[in-house]
Amino acid sequence: MSRQKSSPQTSEPVVEKKSNHNLVIYAIIFIAGFLSGIAFTVLKTDGTPLANVASQQQVHQHDPATDQAITNLEAEVTANPDNFENWVQLGNLYFDSNHPEKAIPAYEKALEIHSGNANIYTDLGIMYRRADQPEKAIDAFDKAIAKDTNHIHSRFNKGIVLMYDLDDATGAIASWESILNVDPEAKTGTGELVRNFIERMKAEVKQKK
């Protein structure tokens, strides 16, 4: 769920998903995060963990191979600007190297060429979130859901943005509950049933009122 997706507070699973661009992974993977939203960990759609902090900026080790791959693909899309796959791959590399300001236009260019799939819209939503544009993130997740009504990661990520960025607990819980319509037995990475997670979230929200 993230490229995604620090304090002694009670931790909760927070997830972002990043697609592997060939396979929609039919599972929800959660790793520890914090209800305060100050710092948490997110996952991409292939399940790879990624530490995410308050500023939504991430520290990555310098990877010369990735830098070279980006340089090569930038040259490719300049020479062949109508190549859908190259734009998606470039967006993915920008995503992995934490350059949302570059990943967003790359994904959007890909979607201008081809209607794409739920994974691309989900990745775009994650980048919008990281660029502090939560409303646009929600729009991208909604488009992912429209593309694939069974797409779990977009539904969960939508809940994350609603809860932590837009202070909409009701909307977040509704988004998470919609996962149960897709898979009533969906579980977290720790084996907790999603329905139990939702009940705990409801209890937390109630305590805060």
Number of C-alpha atoms within 10 A of each C-alpha: 34 30 30 27 30 12 11 6 10 10 17 19 20 27 32 34 32 31 24 17 16 8 10 17 19 14 18 21 29 24 21 18 25 19 18 14 18 15 20 26 25 29 26 26 30 22 26 19 23 24 19 24 18 12 11 16 14 18 11 11 7 9 10 9 9 14 14 11 15 19 12 12 19 17 12 15 17 10 10 13 15 15 16 20 15 18 26 21 19 24 29 27 19 22 27 20 20 19 18 23 14 15 26 22 14 25 25 18 18 24 17 12 14 13 12 18 17 27 28 26 26 34 31 29 31 35 29 22 22 21 18 15 15 21 16 17 26 25 17 24 30 20 19 27 22 13 16 14 17 18 22 29 33 33 24 25 29 30 27 27 25 22 18 18 15 15 12 14 18 13 17 24 21 14 20 23 19 17 23 15 13 13 14 13 13 20 18 18 16 11 10 13 15 21 18 12 16 16 13 13 17 14 11 12 13 9 8 6 5
